[in-house]
Amino acid sequence: MYMCIHMTSKNISITENVYKKLMKIKGENESFSELFLRLLRIQKNKMEKSFGAWNLSNKEKIEIWDDISNRPGRSWKRSGTGEIK
């Protein structure tokens, strides 16, 4: 049985200053892709912990949701309970 896996890659441009900061927090045996995934998980966890912290009116919830869901480059989905996933 043969299995062929195609992994795509993308080049991104960052400043030297950003590169140096990333190198400081990147693990010794960690790739940049793994680093970015780790940082994204941390960001997601922090965001999820703050959901429901404020008592918002329905109008405020709609305004916030519209702003978030209309931003380019992100794909937000609303679950049946109104949470952002």
Sequence and secondary structure as in RCSB ss.txt:
>XXXX:A:sequence
MYMCIHMTSKNISITENVYKKLMKIKGENESFSELFLRLLRIQKNKMEKSFGAWNLSNKEKIEIWDDISNRPGRS
WKRSGTGEIK
>XXXX:A:secstr
               HHHHHHHHHHS TT  HHHHHHHHHHHHHHHHHHHTT S   HHHHHHHHHHHHTSTT  
  B TTS B 
